[in-house]
């Protein structure tokens, strides 16, 4: 299938208007293991999709990027102490992000 057929509706609109940008929100879990394998697999899949879209859409002046934020302390889930220590040891500020 050619690139034109592979473009989703939003991609076609961006192409026809001269380009654009798509930003996907993945996670640091796409890059390393912090537990929760299903979540990590989904975010890794999104990262792969982003890379493929960047290659396919680039010729149409459409940028496709992903951001991979780390742990953001929202208070919605308790974090086991060993996972917390692992995460904090990897973060330069030695603390989670804030919403």
N, C-alpha and C positions, 0 to 999 in steps of 0.2 A: 504494500500500500504506500502511496506517495505521501509526502509531508502534508499536502493540502487536505487529503482525506483524513489524516491523523489529527489535524488541529481540531480541538473542541470548539464549541460555539464562541466562547470568550476569546480564544486564540484567533479565530477568524475575524472577530470584530477588531481586535488589537492590530492584526496584520493590515486590515483594510483601512484603519485610521493612522497607519504609519509606525506602529510599534507600541511598546508598553512594558510593564514590569509585573511579574507575578512573584509574590513572596509567600513561601510555605513555612509554617511553624512546625519544625521537627522537635528534637530534644537531644540533649547530650547522651541520652539513653540509646540513640541511634548509633553512637560511636563507641560506647563502653558499657560494661555491665554494672548495673546497680540493683539488680533484682527485677521482678515483674517482667518475665520474658515475653508475654503477649504484647505489652505496651512497647517494649524495646523493639520487637519485631515489626510492629506497625510503624514506628517512627523510622526504623531503618528502611522499610519499604518506601516511605514518603521521601526519604533522602535519595534513594535510587531513582524514584520517579522524577524528582527535581532535576537530577543530573541528566536524565534522558530527555526531559522537556527542554532543558537549556540547549542541548545539542540540536534538537529538532526545530525549536522555535527561534534560535539565534539568527538564522538567515532571514527571518522576517522582522528583525529589529525588536524582538521581544526578549527581555532578560528574564531569567527564571533563577531565583535564589532561594535558599532555605536558611533560617536562623535556627540555632540549636542551643536554646537557653539551658542552663543547668537547673538545679533544684531551686524553686521559688517557694519560700515558706508562706503557705496560705493558711495553715492550721486545719486543713481538711482531713489530714491523715496523720496518725502517729508514725514517726520514723524510728525503727529499731536503732538502738545505740550504735551497733556495729556499722550499719549503713550510714548513719549520720557521721561517724568518725571518718569513714572512707571518703565520703563526699567532701567534708570539710578539709581533709588533708590535701585534696586535689584542687581546691579553689584558692586562688591567690589571696583573696581577702579573708580566708578562713571563716566564712560565714555564708549562709544561703542568700539568694537574692530576695528582694522585697517586692511585693506586688505594686 
